[in-house]
Every structure is written in structure tokens, then in C-alpha cells.
């Protein structure tokens, strides 16, 4: 009976498949076959044993391995025995290896496959954001700081900022992958003593066969700073998706109503309020991002193991690896879907842009007044006082400024009107978007 929502509610089939127990056991079989191949090549096991063990890796049943584990209480030895049952050279399986030679190397295979999926999703998300940035590079909107109206910005620049952040995650992933997709064959405490003089050759060859990098050194386990770095990457990605969806939720508030998630023709927003159009997908992203971030602390706690190793990391990783990867992949998919269906209500964007009756354009007048000789500090105080007065009296800033002789001494009424036009005060926003699009489009290929 399913208990965890990953079983029935969250996650994509491709990512779940990598972290299913049967797939993991099949990776353990695969690593054992690679080890046998390397050992035969250096003469540690008889000729023909590697081919027989490779066939056993294909024939052995994950279900049988689980049955044996239930009897003997050791997952790795159960894998060895399940293979040995269907292999004429079963006595040569796992020669010289410790459990974590196989377990950690299989984890490296899972991490490699999972990171490939995450990178593909990040590239798709980047494409969507760059398209939105270019489509909306001239769409001027109210900027906000501290939750209050600020000077204008553009929707294009907002999307471009998110795109730039996603591109950095792609860079991080590509940098991390060689450190994460690793394996090792080092024996009980890392000395490779059971392999005699062939230990380093066997380790290198196993990783060549599997397409992984080999560790430089290890004790009984691959050091967990590598895995903690991966979890940190997933937490960073989740936090960016959280950031994007917090903004969408904010901008979908009834009072703002500049954007909204797509809403199906038969979709229900509330069980009691028929009018509701709730941003439920964005809320799900924000909620699950918290779970992904929560995996960081246990990942760091797994780094300081006793001496050459203890077992405290093992049970923990059975939880945090699948949760972090499956949920990150899930919310990546969800964010892509949200952005592809995002509706921008341009009439409300324009309404909000002029909501403050010119107050959000005070900076433009201040800067021009200073440039014309009034001085920066004096200009700031003039515009501050005028803005406070306009706000308290509910008046247009233009009208208040025209009553100030210092302002009209330097700037004419027509010029003030131009300065108070928010569509004329976006600086290099369009150029920045276009420059970024040229730089990052290659990431999408």
C-alpha cells in the first residue's frame, strides 16, 4: 500500500525509474560484472569467468536478491548470492571487494543518470525563459522593492534574470558531474590490499567499463562531500523555482493581477468559492522546494563518518537521494508547465504602472533636476517632500511639482511630463535582455 506521495502523486516516470529498488539492484549486478571483467584481465579470476558473470548479471533477479536479503540481513551479500545461483563461476563474484565498492559505484551510476535528466530539464526551462524574456522585453511594468512600488522595469528583464540564474545552475551541474559520477574499488579500508599489485588497475578499468570517473583515494566509502555537493545543487535549483513561483503567486494576487497560471475550462479553484482561480501549481513548487532544501542538513551530516566508515549514512541516503532528485525533477517539470501557460494581463500591468499618480517616477525628475544644477542632495529633498505631499493629498506628482518654483526654474512643464512617463524610464533593460539571449541561447542546444 503506497504511503509516500512520491509513490502516487509526485515525480516523473523517468526519474522514479532510476531510484526504484529493482533498478538499483540491477546496477549492483552491473558493477559486479564490470569488476569481474577487470579482474579477469589482470589474471585474478579464471578465463571465461567474466563472460559467465556478465550473463549472470543479466539473468539474476532483483526479486531473488530481496528474498535472500530477508533471510541473511545483508543487502550486498544477497546480490552476490543471487548472481551466484545462476552462474557457473559464482565463487569468483565479488573477489576482493567490499560492499561499498559495489554500492557506492552503483550510486555513481544513478547520480550520473539523474543529473542528465536534470540538465535536460534545466535547458528546457532556460529556453522557455529566454523566449519569454524576448517576447516581453519591451513590456514596461512597475518594479517593486520591499513590496512597494519602485521605478519601472520590464517583464523581459524579470524573465532574463531568472534565465541567467538557471544558466548558472547548468554551469554548476556540469562542474559537479565529474565529482559526483564516480566510483571506487578500494577494498575494506581503501588500501586495495586484497587485489595485490593490481588494485589501481582494476579500479581504473572498472570505471572505464561503466563510464564513471574513479576517485583519487578513498577509505571504505566514496567521501560524502561529493554527495552533499549534489544535494546542495538540487536545493539551489529548487530555491530558484521557489523564487520564480513566489513571484508568480504575488503577481497573481487579486489586487495586482498582472499574471496568472493557466486555468482549465473545467478546473475547480475552491470547494466552496466558485470564483477562485488559485495558483496551485506555483504553490506546489514552493511547498516541495522546502522538502528538497531539507535534504541539505542530512547530506552534510553524512560527511563525518567514524574512522574508515560507519553505517549512519546508508539509511539516510536511501531517503534523501530519491526524495531530492524525484522532487526536484517534478518541480522542474511543473515550473516549465506553469511558464509555458503563463498569462500576462497587459491591461493590469499598465494600470499598476500608473497607480501611484507619478510617484514612482520621482527618481527620474530628481536626477534631471540634479543634472541641471540644483545638486543631488537638494534635488532629493525637493522630490521627497513633493512625493510625501502628493501621497498624503492623493494628488498627481506633476501638479505638486508645478507648484515648486525651484523645480520649474530648471525644468519646464512639458519636460516634467516626459520625465514622469514610465515607458521612457527603462534604461538599458531591453539591451540587457537581448545581450543575455545571445549569450545563453547556446546553453539550450
C-alpha positions as CSV (number, residue, x, y, z in Angstrom):
1,X,0.0,0.0,0.0
2,X,1.6,3.3,-1.1
3,X,2.4,5.7,1.7
4,X,4.9,8.3,0.4
5,X,3.3,10.8,-2.1
6,X,6.2,10.1,-4.5
7,X,4.6,6.7,-5.0
8,X,1.4,8.1,-6.3
9,X,1.4,11.9,-6.6
10,X,4.8,13.4,-7.4
11,X,7.6,12.6,-9.8
12,X,8.2,11.7,-13.4
13,X,8.5,8.0,-14.6
14,X,12.0,8.6,-16.0
15,X,13.4,9.9,-12.7
16,X,11.5,7.4,-10.5
17,X,12.8,4.6,-12.6
18,X,16.4,5.5,-11.7
19,X,15.7,5.3,-7.9
20,X,13.5,2.3,-7.8
21,X,14.9,-0.6,-5.8
22,X,14.9,-3.1,-8.7
23,X,16.9,-0.6,-10.9
24,X,19.4,-0.1,-8.1
25,X,19.9,-3.8,-7.7
26,X,20.4,-4.1,-11.5
27,X,23.1,-1.5,-11.2
28,X,24.8,-3.6,-8.5
29,X,24.7,-6.6,-10.8
30,X,26.3,-4.4,-13.5
31,X,29.1,-3.2,-11.2
32,X,29.8,-6.8,-10.2
33,X,30.1,-7.8,-13.9
34,X,32.5,-4.9,-14.5
35,X,34.6,-5.9,-11.6
36,X,34.8,-9.5,-12.9
37,X,35.9,-8.2,-16.3
38,X,38.7,-6.1,-14.8
39,X,39.8,-9.0,-12.5
40,X,39.9,-11.5,-15.4
41,X,42.0,-9.1,-17.5
42,X,44.7,-8.9,-14.8
43,X,44.5,-12.7,-14.1
44,X,42.8,-12.7,-10.7
45,X,40.0,-14.9,-11.8
46,X,39.9,-17.7,-14.4
47,X,39.4,-17.1,-18.1
48,X,35.7,-17.3,-19.0
49,X,34.6,-16.2,-15.6
50,X,33.9,-12.6,-16.7
51,X,31.6,-13.6,-19.5
52,X,29.7,-16.0,-17.2
53,X,29.3,-13.4,-14.5
54,X,28.2,-10.8,-17.1
55,X,25.5,-13.3,-18.2
56,X,24.5,-13.8,-14.6
57,X,24.2,-10.0,-14.2
58,X,21.6,-10.1,-17.0
59,X,19.8,-13.2,-15.7
60,X,19.8,-12.6,-11.9
61,X,16.5,-11.4,-10.4
62,X,16.3,-8.3,-8.2
63,X,13.3,-10.1,-6.5
64,X,15.5,-13.1,-5.7
65,X,18.1,-10.7,-4.2
66,X,15.5,-9.2,-1.9
67,X,14.3,-12.7,-0.9
68,X,17.9,-13.6,0.1
69,X,18.4,-10.4,2.0
70,X,15.2,-11.1,4.0
71,X,16.9,-14.4,5.1
72,X,20.5,-13.2,5.7
73,X,20.0,-9.5,6.6
74,X,22.8,-8.2,4.2
75,X,21.8,-6.4,1.0
76,X,25.1,-6.6,-0.8
77,X,25.8,-10.3,0.0
78,X,22.3,-11.0,-1.1
79,X,23.1,-9.6,-4.5
80,X,26.3,-11.7,-4.7
81,X,24.3,-14.9,-3.9
82,X,21.5,-14.1,-6.3
83,X,24.1,-13.8,-9.1
84,X,26.0,-16.9,-7.9
85,X,22.8,-19.0,-8.1
86,X,22.7,-18.5,-11.9
87,X,26.4,-18.6,-12.6
88,X,28.8,-21.5,-13.1
89,X,31.6,-19.2,-11.9
90,X,29.7,-17.9,-8.9
91,X,32.6,-18.5,-6.5
92,X,34.5,-15.7,-8.3
93,X,31.9,-13.0,-7.9
94,X,32.9,-10.1,-5.7
95,X,36.5,-11.3,-5.2
96,X,38.5,-8.8,-3.0
97,X,35.7,-6.2,-3.0
98,X,33.9,-4.7,0.0
99,X,30.2,-3.9,-0.1
100,X,30.7,-0.2,-0.7
101,X,32.9,-0.8,-3.7
102,X,29.8,-2.0,-5.4
103,X,27.2,0.1,-3.6
104,X,28.9,3.4,-4.0
105,X,29.8,2.8,-7.6
106,X,26.2,1.9,-8.3
107,X,25.2,5.2,-6.7
108,X,27.6,6.9,-9.1
109,X,25.7,5.4,-12.0
110,X,22.4,6.6,-10.5
111,X,23.7,10.1,-9.9
112,X,25.1,10.3,-13.5
113,X,21.8,9.2,-15.0
114,X,19.8,11.6,-12.7
115,X,22.0,14.6,-13.4
116,X,21.5,14.0,-17.2
117,X,17.7,14.3,-16.7
118,X,18.0,17.4,-14.5
119,X,20.3,19.1,-17.1
120,X,17.9,18.4,-19.9
121,X,15.0,19.9,-17.9
122,X,17.1,22.9,-17.0
123,X,17.9,23.5,-20.6
124,X,14.2,23.3,-21.5
125,X,13.4,25.8,-18.6
126,X,16.1,28.1,-19.9
127,X,14.6,28.0,-23.4
128,X,11.2,28.9,-22.1
129,X,12.5,31.8,-20.0
130,X,14.6,33.2,-22.9
131,X,11.6,33.1,-25.2
132,X,9.5,34.9,-22.6
133,X,12.3,37.5,-22.0
134,X,12.5,38.3,-25.7
135,X,8.7,38.4,-26.2
136,X,8.3,40.8,-23.3
137,X,11.5,42.8,-23.5
138,X,9.5,46.0,-24.2
139,X,6.7,45.3,-21.7
140,X,7.2,48.0,-19.1
141,X,5.8,47.3,-15.7
142,X,6.0,48.6,-12.1
143,X,9.1,47.5,-10.3
144,X,8.8,46.7,-6.6
145,X,11.2,46.7,-3.7
146,X,10.2,45.8,-0.1
147,X,6.7,45.0,-1.6
148,X,6.3,48.7,-2.5
149,X,6.2,50.3,-6.0
150,X,9.6,51.3,-7.3
151,X,10.8,52.7,-10.6
152,X,9.7,50.9,-13.7
153,X,11.3,47.7,-15.0
154,X,10.2,45.3,-17.8
155,X,8.8,41.8,-17.8
156,X,11.6,40.9,-20.2
157,X,14.2,41.8,-17.6
158,X,12.4,39.8,-14.9
159,X,12.4,36.7,-17.1
160,X,16.0,37.3,-18.1
161,X,17.2,37.5,-14.5
162,X,15.5,34.1,-13.9
163,X,17.1,32.7,-17.1
164,X,20.6,33.9,-16.0
165,X,20.1,32.1,-12.7
166,X,19.0,28.8,-14.4
167,X,22.1,29.0,-16.7
168,X,24.3,29.2,-13.6
169,X,22.7,26.0,-12.4
170,X,23.6,24.4,-15.7
171,X,27.2,25.6,-15.2
172,X,27.2,24.2,-11.6
173,X,25.8,20.9,-12.7
174,X,28.4,20.5,-15.4
175,X,31.1,21.3,-13.0
176,X,29.8,19.0,-10.3
177,X,29.1,16.0,-12.5
178,X,32.7,14.7,-12.8
179,X,33.0,14.9,-9.0
180,X,29.6,13.2,-8.4
181,X,29.6,10.5,-11.1
182,X,32.4,8.5,-9.6
183,X,33.1,5.0,-8.3
184,X,35.8,3.2,-6.5
185,X,37.2,-0.3,-6.0
186,X,39.4,0.0,-2.9
187,X,38.6,-2.8,-0.5
188,X,37.7,-2.8,3.1
189,X,39.6,0.3,4.3
190,X,40.9,1.8,1.0
191,X,44.2,0.1,0.6
192,X,43.2,-2.3,-2.2
193,X,45.3,-4.9,-0.3
194,X,43.0,-7.8,-1.4
195,X,43.8,-7.1,-5.1
196,X,47.6,-7.2,-4.6
197,X,49.5,-5.0,-7.0
198,X,46.5,-4.8,-9.4
199,X,44.2,-2.6,-7.2
200,X,44.7,0.7,-9.1
201,X,44.5,-1.0,-12.5
202,X,41.3,-2.8,-11.5
203,X,39.6,0.4,-10.2
204,X,40.6,2.3,-13.3
205,X,39.3,-0.4,-15.6
206,X,36.0,-0.9,-13.8
207,X,35.3,2.8,-14.2
208,X,36.2,2.8,-17.8
209,X,33.7,0.0,-18.4
210,X,31.0,1.8,-16.5
211,X,31.7,5.3,-17.9
212,X,32.4,6.8,-14.5
213,X,35.3,8.7,-13.0
214,X,37.4,7.0,-10.4
215,X,38.2,8.6,-7.1
216,X,41.7,9.6,-6.4
217,X,41.7,8.0,-2.9
218,X,39.1,6.6,-0.6
219,X,38.6,4.5,2.5
220,X,35.8,2.0,2.6
221,X,33.4,4.6,1.1
222,X,33.4,7.4,-1.5
223,X,33.7,10.5,0.6
224,X,30.3,12.1,1.2
225,X,31.3,15.7,0.4
226,X,30.7,14.7,-3.2
227,X,27.1,13.7,-2.5
228,X,26.5,16.7,-0.3
229,X,27.5,19.0,-3.2
230,X,24.9,17.3,-5.4
231,X,22.2,17.8,-2.8
232,X,23.2,21.4,-2.5
233,X,22.9,21.9,-6.2
234,X,19.4,20.4,-6.1
235,X,18.5,22.7,-3.2
236,X,19.8,25.7,-5.2
237,X,17.7,24.7,-8.2
238,X,14.6,24.1,-6.1
239,X,15.1,27.5,-4.5
240,X,15.2,29.2,-7.9
241,X,12.0,27.5,-8.8
242,X,10.6,28.6,-5.5
243,X,11.7,32.2,-6.2
244,X,10.0,32.2,-9.7
245,X,6.8,30.7,-8.3
246,X,6.7,33.1,-5.3
247,X,6.8,36.0,-7.8
248,X,4.1,34.4,-9.9
249,X,1.9,33.9,-6.9
250,X,2.5,37.5,-5.8
251,X,1.7,38.9,-9.2
252,X,-1.5,36.8,-9.4
253,X,-2.9,38.4,-6.2
254,X,-6.3,39.9,-6.9
255,X,-5.1,43.4,-6.2
256,X,-2.2,43.1,-8.7
257,X,-3.5,40.6,-11.2
258,X,-0.7,41.1,-13.7
259,X,-0.1,37.4,-14.4
260,X,-1.8,34.1,-13.8
261,X,-1.4,30.4,-14.2
262,X,-3.3,28.8,-17.0
263,X,-6.7,27.7,-15.8
264,X,-8.5,24.8,-17.4
265,X,-12.1,25.1,-18.6
266,X,-13.4,22.6,-16.0
267,X,-10.8,23.3,-13.4
268,X,-12.0,24.0,-9.8
269,X,-10.4,26.6,-7.7
270,X,-12.1,26.1,-4.4
271,X,-14.6,23.6,-2.9
272,X,-16.7,26.5,-1.5
273,X,-15.8,29.6,-3.5
274,X,-16.7,29.0,-7.2
275,X,-14.9,32.2,-8.4
276,X,-11.5,31.2,-7.2
277,X,-8.5,30.9,-9.7
278,X,-5.8,29.8,-7.3
279,X,-2.1,29.5,-8.3
280,X,-2.0,25.9,-7.1
281,X,0.9,24.7,-9.3
282,X,3.1,27.5,-8.1
283,X,2.2,26.8,-4.5
284,X,3.1,23.1,-5.0
285,X,6.5,24.1,-6.4
286,X,7.1,26.4,-3.4
287,X,6.0,23.7,-0.9
288,X,8.1,20.9,-2.4
289,X,11.1,23.1,-2.7
290,X,11.1,23.2,1.1
291,X,11.4,19.4,1.2
292,X,14.3,19.4,-1.2
293,X,16.1,22.1,0.8
294,X,15.5,20.0,3.9
295,X,17.8,17.3,2.5
296,X,20.9,19.5,2.8
297,X,21.4,19.1,6.5
298,X,21.4,15.3,6.5
299,X,23.7,15.3,3.4
300,X,26.2,17.4,5.4
301,X,25.8,15.2,8.4
302,X,26.7,12.2,6.3
303,X,30.2,13.6,5.7
304,X,31.8,13.0,9.1
305,X,31.7,9.2,9.4
306,X,33.7,7.3,12.0
307,X,37.2,6.4,11.0
308,X,37.3,4.4,7.7
309,X,33.4,4.5,7.8
310,X,30.3,3.7,9.7
311,X,26.8,2.9,8.5
312,X,24.9,6.1,9.6
313,X,24.9,7.5,6.0
314,X,23.3,4.4,4.5
315,X,19.8,4.5,5.8
316,X,19.7,8.3,5.4
317,X,20.8,8.2,1.8
318,X,18.0,5.7,0.9
319,X,15.7,8.6,1.7
320,X,17.4,11.8,0.7
321,X,18.7,10.8,-2.7
322,X,15.3,9.6,-4.2
323,X,13.4,12.5,-2.5
324,X,15.8,15.2,-3.6
325,X,16.1,14.0,-7.2
326,X,12.5,12.9,-7.8
327,X,11.0,16.1,-6.2
328,X,13.5,18.5,-8.0
329,X,12.7,16.8,-11.3
330,X,9.0,17.1,-10.5
331,X,9.0,20.8,-9.7
332,X,11.2,21.5,-12.7
333,X,8.5,19.9,-14.9
334,X,5.8,21.8,-13.1
335,X,7.6,25.2,-13.4
336,X,8.1,24.6,-17.2
337,X,4.4,23.9,-17.5
338,X,3.5,27.0,-15.5
339,X,5.7,29.3,-17.6
340,X,4.6,27.8,-20.9
341,X,0.9,28.5,-20.0
342,X,1.6,31.8,-18.2
343,X,-0.9,34.6,-19.0
344,X,0.2,38.2,-18.7
345,X,-2.7,40.6,-18.3
346,X,-1.2,43.7,-20.1
347,X,-4.1,45.9,-19.2
348,X,-3.4,45.4,-15.5
349,X,0.3,45.8,-16.0
350,X,-0.4,49.3,-17.4
351,X,-2.9,50.1,-14.7
352,X,-0.4,49.3,-12.0
353,X,2.3,51.2,-13.7
354,X,0.3,54.5,-13.3
355,X,-1.3,53.6,-10.0
356,X,0.7,56.0,-7.9
357,X,-0.1,59.1,-10.0
358,X,3.6,59.6,-10.9
359,X,5.1,59.0,-7.5
360,X,7.1,56.0,-8.8
361,X,8.8,58.4,-11.3
362,X,10.2,60.8,-8.7
363,X,13.7,59.4,-9.2
364,X,13.7,60.5,-12.9
365,X,12.8,64.1,-12.0
366,X,15.3,64.1,-9.2
367,X,18.2,63.0,-11.4
368,X,17.4,65.5,-14.1
369,X,17.0,68.3,-11.6
370,X,20.4,67.5,-10.1
371,X,22.0,67.4,-13.6
372,X,20.6,70.8,-14.4
373,X,22.3,72.4,-11.4
374,X,20.1,72.0,-8.4
375,X,22.5,69.5,-6.8
376,X,21.8,65.9,-5.9
377,X,21.0,66.2,-2.2
378,X,18.9,69.3,-2.7
379,X,17.0,67.6,-5.6
380,X,16.4,64.5,-3.4
381,X,14.9,66.5,-0.6
382,X,12.7,68.5,-3.0
383,X,11.3,65.3,-4.6
384,X,11.0,63.6,-1.3
385,X,8.9,66.4,0.2
386,X,6.8,66.7,-3.0
387,X,6.2,63.0,-3.1
388,X,5.1,62.8,0.5
389,X,2.7,65.7,-0.1
390,X,1.3,64.2,-3.2
391,X,0.8,60.9,-1.4
392,X,-1.0,62.4,1.6
393,X,-3.2,64.6,-0.5
394,X,-3.9,62.0,-3.2
395,X,-2.7,64.3,-6.0
396,X,-0.7,63.8,-9.1
397,X,3.0,64.4,-8.6
398,X,3.0,66.6,-11.6
399,X,0.6,69.1,-10.1
400,X,2.7,69.3,-6.9
401,X,5.9,69.7,-8.8
402,X,4.5,72.5,-10.9
403,X,3.8,74.4,-7.7
404,X,7.5,74.3,-6.7
405,X,9.4,77.3,-8.1
406,X,12.8,75.5,-7.7
407,X,11.7,72.7,-10.0
408,X,10.1,74.9,-12.6
409,X,13.2,77.1,-12.6
410,X,15.2,74.2,-14.1
411,X,12.6,72.0,-15.9
412,X,9.6,73.0,-18.0
413,X,6.1,71.6,-17.6
414,X,6.4,69.6,-20.9
415,X,9.8,68.2,-19.7
416,X,8.4,67.2,-16.4
417,X,5.5,65.4,-18.1
418,X,8.1,63.5,-20.2
419,X,10.1,62.6,-17.1
420,X,7.0,61.2,-15.4
421,X,6.3,58.9,-18.3
422,X,7.2,55.4,-17.0
423,X,7.6,54.0,-20.5
424,X,10.6,56.3,-21.1
425,X,12.5,55.2,-18.0
426,X,13.7,51.7,-18.6
427,X,17.4,52.4,-19.2
428,X,19.2,49.6,-20.8
429,X,16.7,46.9,-19.9
430,X,16.0,45.9,-23.5
431,X,19.7,45.8,-24.4
432,X,20.4,43.7,-21.4
433,X,17.8,41.2,-22.4
434,X,19.0,41.0,-25.9
435,X,22.6,40.6,-24.8
436,X,21.7,37.8,-22.4
437,X,19.7,36.0,-25.0
438,X,22.6,35.9,-27.4
439,X,24.9,34.6,-24.6
440,X,22.6,31.9,-23.2
441,X,20.9,30.6,-26.3
442,X,23.8,28.2,-26.8
443,X,23.0,26.5,-23.5
444,X,19.7,25.3,-24.9
445,X,21.2,23.3,-27.7
